[in-house]
Amino acid sequence: MLHALTHTRLRAAPGARFRYSNFGVGLLGHALTGAAGKLSYPALLDDRVLKPLGLRDATCTATAPEGRTQAMGYWHRRARPPFHIPGLPAAGALRSSARDLLTLAESLLDSASVEVPTDLQAALRDVLRPRLRLPSGRSLTLIWNIRPRRDGSHLYHHSGGTRECTVFAGLNLDHSTALVALTNTAPGPGNSLVQDAYNTLIALQQSKSG
């Protein structure tokens, strides 16, 4: 990763253009671990985020935590071994459950209700702050996509996938609504999980506002 970084050149001034980058997120993980000293990224994430929020199923290891199980992932209907990304762990090494992701979503919806250190509460609020506004009307936080809704609310969402699994997470702060969806199938033709989950979240907030 560090060797690749030496050959990377900026194509625009920071903040001038948007380009989603797993490499950039992975680089941020390296920067955070460097600032933290001797902790590895998995250890830093566990110490600063996972344990304080009570996320028991989330882990960066390729094996399930003690007493837990892990779903087998599939790609083109073929079973795949656990995904490894040692050079960029912040970009895709984390494994979690629907329960943990909903716990995280609830913490983001109301950070003041979470019994965690003050600095983590501040981080939960800050990660939702818009950083860049696009011509389309959409906005971006550090990682969330924000889409304005006709009722004036804003829908935060993010999705991702590896060659074995797909995940979607979304929330609407104004409606106190959140939805997460996971499948042990890689993104691709026939996998409509992300769009279906997005549509379901919109239907949930419409039902709640009605």
C-alpha positions as CSV (number, residue, x, y, z in Angstrom):
1,M,0.0,0.0,0.0
2,L,2.8,2.4,0.9
3,H,4.6,1.6,-2.3
4,A,1.5,2.3,-4.3
5,L,1.1,5.6,-2.5
6,T,4.4,6.8,-3.7
7,H,3.1,6.5,-7.3
8,T,-0.2,8.2,-6.6
9,R,-0.8,11.7,-8.0
10,L,-3.6,14.1,-7.2
11,R,-5.9,14.9,-10.1
12,A,-7.7,17.8,-8.5
13,A,-7.3,20.0,-5.5
14,P,-8.6,18.3,-2.3
15,G,-12.3,19.1,-1.9
16,A,-12.7,20.1,-5.5
17,R,-13.9,16.8,-6.9
18,F,-15.5,13.6,-5.6
19,R,-14.1,10.2,-6.3
20,Y,-15.0,7.2,-4.1
21,S,-11.8,5.5,-3.1
22,N,-11.3,2.3,-1.1
23,F,-7.6,3.1,-1.4
24,G,-8.3,6.5,0.3
25,V,-10.3,4.9,3.1
26,G,-7.5,2.3,3.6
27,L,-4.9,5.0,3.7
28,L,-7.0,6.8,6.4
29,G,-6.8,3.6,8.5
30,H,-3.1,3.6,8.2
31,A,-2.9,7.3,9.3
32,L,-5.1,6.6,12.3
33,T,-3.0,3.7,13.5
34,G,0.1,5.7,13.0
35,A,-1.3,8.5,15.2
36,A,-2.3,6.0,17.8
37,G,1.2,4.5,18.2
38,K,1.7,0.8,18.5
39,L,-1.9,-0.4,18.1
40,S,-2.9,-2.2,14.9
41,Y,-6.0,-1.1,13.0
42,P,-8.1,-4.0,14.3
43,A,-6.9,-3.3,17.9
44,L,-7.5,0.4,17.5
45,L,-11.0,-0.1,16.1
46,D,-11.9,-2.6,18.9
47,D,-10.6,-0.3,21.6
48,R,-12.1,3.0,20.4
49,V,-15.3,2.0,18.7
50,L,-16.5,-1.6,18.9
51,K,-16.2,-2.2,22.6
52,P,-17.5,1.2,23.8
53,L,-20.6,0.7,21.5
54,G,-21.1,-2.9,22.7
55,L,-20.7,-4.4,19.2
56,R,-20.0,-8.0,20.1
57,D,-20.1,-9.6,16.6
58,A,-17.9,-7.1,14.7
59,T,-14.3,-8.2,14.1
60,C,-11.5,-7.7,11.6
61,T,-10.3,-11.3,11.9
62,A,-11.1,-14.0,9.4
63,T,-12.7,-16.2,12.1
64,A,-15.8,-15.6,14.2
65,P,-15.4,-14.3,17.8
66,E,-15.6,-17.0,20.4
67,G,-19.1,-18.3,20.8
68,R,-20.2,-16.8,17.4
69,T,-20.6,-18.1,13.9
70,Q,-19.8,-16.6,10.5
71,A,-21.8,-17.0,7.3
72,M,-20.1,-18.7,4.3
73,G,-19.9,-16.2,1.4
74,Y,-20.6,-17.0,-2.2
75,W,-19.5,-15.7,-5.6
76,H,-21.1,-17.0,-8.8
77,R,-22.8,-19.6,-6.6
78,R,-19.4,-20.9,-5.4
79,A,-18.4,-20.8,-1.7
80,R,-15.6,-18.4,-1.0
81,P,-13.1,-18.4,1.9
82,P,-13.1,-15.4,4.2
83,F,-12.0,-12.2,2.5
84,H,-8.5,-11.0,3.4
85,I,-7.2,-7.4,2.9
86,P,-4.2,-7.1,5.1
87,G,-2.8,-4.0,3.3
88,L,-6.0,-2.0,3.5
89,P,-7.9,-3.3,6.6
90,A,-9.9,-0.1,7.0
91,A,-11.3,-0.5,3.5
92,G,-13.0,-3.9,3.9
93,A,-11.7,-6.2,6.6
94,L,-14.5,-5.6,9.1
95,R,-17.1,-8.3,9.5
96,S,-20.3,-7.7,11.4
97,S,-23.9,-8.7,12.0
98,A,-27.3,-7.1,11.4
99,R,-27.7,-6.7,15.2
100,D,-24.4,-4.8,15.5
101,L,-25.1,-2.6,12.5
102,L,-28.5,-1.7,13.9
103,T,-26.9,-0.9,17.2
104,L,-24.5,1.4,15.4
105,A,-27.4,3.0,13.4
106,E,-29.3,3.7,16.7
107,S,-26.2,5.3,18.1
108,L,-25.9,7.6,15.1
109,L,-29.6,8.5,15.3
110,D,-29.2,9.7,18.9
111,S,-25.6,9.9,20.0
112,A,-26.6,11.6,23.2
113,S,-28.4,8.4,24.4
114,V,-25.3,6.3,24.1
115,E,-23.3,5.6,27.3
116,V,-19.9,6.0,25.7
117,P,-16.9,8.4,26.2
118,T,-17.6,12.0,25.2
119,D,-15.1,12.0,22.4
120,L,-16.8,9.0,20.8
121,Q,-20.2,10.8,21.0
122,A,-18.6,13.8,19.3
123,A,-17.2,11.4,16.6
124,L,-20.7,9.9,16.0
125,R,-22.1,13.4,15.4
126,D,-19.1,14.5,13.3
127,V,-19.2,11.5,10.9
128,L,-22.7,12.6,9.8
129,R,-21.6,16.2,9.0
130,P,-21.8,17.0,5.3
131,R,-18.3,17.7,3.9
132,L,-19.0,18.1,0.2
133,R,-22.1,19.1,-1.8
134,L,-22.5,17.8,-5.3
135,P,-24.2,19.6,-8.3
136,S,-26.9,16.9,-8.2
137,G,-28.1,18.1,-4.8
138,R,-26.6,15.2,-3.0
139,S,-24.0,15.6,-0.2
140,L,-21.2,13.5,1.3
141,T,-19.9,13.0,4.8
142,L,-16.6,11.3,5.4
143,I,-18.2,8.0,4.2
144,W,-22.0,8.4,4.0
145,N,-23.9,9.4,0.9
146,I,-26.7,11.9,1.6
147,R,-29.8,12.3,-0.6
148,P,-32.4,15.0,0.1
149,R,-36.0,13.8,0.2
150,R,-39.1,15.7,-1.0
151,D,-40.3,16.2,2.6
152,G,-37.1,18.1,3.5
153,S,-35.4,15.2,5.3
154,H,-32.1,13.6,4.3
155,L,-31.4,9.9,3.8
156,Y,-27.9,8.7,4.7
157,H,-26.8,5.5,3.1
158,H,-23.8,3.4,2.2
159,S,-23.3,0.0,0.7
160,G,-20.4,-2.3,-0.2
161,G,-19.4,-5.7,-1.1
162,T,-16.6,-8.2,-1.5
163,R,-16.3,-11.4,-3.6
164,E,-18.5,-13.1,-1.0
165,C,-20.9,-10.7,0.7
166,T,-23.0,-7.5,0.2
167,V,-24.2,-5.1,2.8
168,F,-26.4,-2.0,2.9
169,A,-27.0,0.5,5.8
170,G,-29.1,3.6,5.8
171,L,-30.8,6.0,8.1
172,N,-33.0,9.1,8.2
173,L,-32.2,11.4,11.2
174,D,-35.4,13.4,10.8
175,H,-37.6,10.3,10.9
176,S,-35.5,8.3,13.4
177,T,-35.6,5.4,10.9
178,A,-32.8,3.0,10.1
179,L,-32.4,-0.2,8.0
180,V,-29.5,-2.6,7.5
181,A,-29.4,-5.6,5.1
182,L,-26.8,-8.2,4.5
183,T,-26.4,-11.2,2.3
184,N,-23.7,-13.8,1.9
185,T,-23.6,-13.3,-1.9
186,A,-21.2,-11.1,-3.8
187,P,-22.5,-8.0,-5.7
188,G,-23.4,-8.7,-9.3
189,P,-26.2,-9.7,-11.7
190,G,-29.1,-11.1,-9.8
191,N,-28.1,-9.5,-6.5
192,S,-30.6,-6.7,-6.0
193,L,-30.1,-6.4,-2.2
194,V,-28.8,-2.8,-2.2
195,Q,-31.6,-1.3,-4.4
196,D,-34.3,-3.4,-2.6
197,A,-33.0,-2.2,0.8
198,Y,-32.8,1.4,-0.3
199,N,-36.4,1.3,-1.6
200,T,-37.5,-0.4,1.7
201,L,-35.9,2.3,3.8
202,I,-37.8,5.0,1.8
203,A,-41.0,3.1,2.3
204,L,-40.4,2.9,6.0
205,Q,-39.8,6.6,6.4
206,Q,-42.9,7.4,4.3
207,S,-45.0,5.1,6.4
208,K,-43.6,6.7,9.6
209,S,-44.2,10.3,8.3
210,G,-47.7,9.3,7.2
